[in-house]
Amino acid sequence: MIYVNARFLTQDLTGVQRFAQEICLALSKIRHDIVFVSPPNIIHHDIASQLNVQVVGKKSGHFWEQVELPAFLKKNKSPLLINLCNTAPIFYRNKIITHHDVIYKRYPQSYSAKFRFVYNNFVPLMLRHSKALITVSEFSKKRN
């Protein structure tokens, strides 16, 4: 089985979440070995229903992604995890990450110090422990 981090279903719909939603809907039509997993605070119930999302854990946000999700995956023999929205469990190794843009490096003044700290420090760790990187931008690919 392949697992997909569907935490995007708990977030407002922006370009990154739309990308993840469309990829997941397409994958669900062509593959039958994919399990979509999300924290319980889903706000896009119609999409979650179409994807037959499995709710995992009790928490939400980064805590869910960094603690509950990898614990669940380890209990399930550490399957491949696909992450489509820039973030992923840092120390879970059997994963693929999609990193959409490094605009926070080009225009740091547009982002809060906290956001820049998190992305500048944790993205390299996520990538270091990843099997592959997917980007939607050649610029981002060269900067990662």
N, C-alpha and C positions, 0 to 999 in steps of 0.2 A: 504494500500500500504506500501511496504517496500522500503526505499531509500538506495542506495549504493553510497558512496563517490568515484567517479571515477577520482579524481584528478591525479591518477597515469598515466592517459592518456596524461598528460602534461609533463611527466618526461621521461628521458632516461630509457631504459629497463635494469633493473638490476634484481637480484633475487627476491627482494620484489615486484617490479612491475610485474614481470612475474607471481608470485604467485597470485597477485590480478587479473591479466588479465585472467588466467586460471580458477580461481574460478568464476569470473563474467561470462565468456563464458559458463561454466557449469550451473550456476544458471539460465542464460537466456534461457536455453533449457528445464529446468524442472519447472520453476516458471513463471507465467504470471502476478504476482502482484508486480514486482520489477521495480523500476525506477532508472536508473543510471544517476547521475548528475555530471557535471564537469564544471570547469571554461572554458572560451572561448579559451584559448591558447593550444588547443589539438594538439599534434604532431603525434599521432597514429590514423589517420583518419579511416583506415580500421577497426580497432577494435571498435572504437566509432560508426561506422556505423552498425556493427554487433550487438552492444548492444543497438542501438537506443538511444544514449545518449542525455539527455536533458541538454543543456548549460544553466547555471544559473549565473547571475551577469555579471559584466564587468571587474573585477579585476582578479588577479591570486595569486598563492602561498599561504603562510600562511594567508595573509589578506583575501583572498577569503574564506579559510577554517574556519577562526575564526570569520568573520563578515558577509560576504554575504551568505554563506551556511546556518548558523543557522537562519538568518533572513528569508530566503526563506522557510526553514522547518517550522518555527513558523507560517508563513502565510498559511501553508498547514496542520495545526492542529498537529504539532509536531510529525510526524510519526517516527517509528524506523529507525535509520540510522546505516548502517553497514560500518565500516571503516577497510580496509584491509592492510593499509600501515604504521603502527606505529603512525600516528598522527590523530587527530580528533578535532572537535570544543570542546574547554576546558569546557565551561559552558553549553553546550547542554546536557541534561540528558538522553534522550531516545536514547541511542546509545550502540553499541557493538564495541569494539576495538580489533584489532589484533596487538599484540606487538611481533615482530619477534625475537628480541634478545636484550640482555643487555650487549653486548660486549663492549660498551662504558664504562661500569662500570668495567669490567675485565681488559681492556687495555686502560685506559684513555689517555695515551700518544699518542695513534694512532689518536686522534680526537682533533679538535681545541677547544680552551677554549669556544668559542661561542656555538659550537655544544653541548659540555658537559653541559654548563649552561642551554641551552634550554631543553635538554632531562632530565637532573637531576631535573629540577624544574617544567617543564610542564607535563611530563609523569605522575607523581603521581597525579596531578590535573585532567588530562584526565581520569585516571583510577578511581579516587574517584567518578567522576560523570558519571560512566558508568554502564550499567546494567550487562554486562558480559565482560570477557576477553578471547580472543582466543590467544594461543601461539603455535608456532611450535617447541618449545624447552622446555623440562622439567626444565632445568637450569633457563631459563627466567621466567617460571611460578613461581618458588620458590623465585625469586628475586623481583617480582612485588607484 
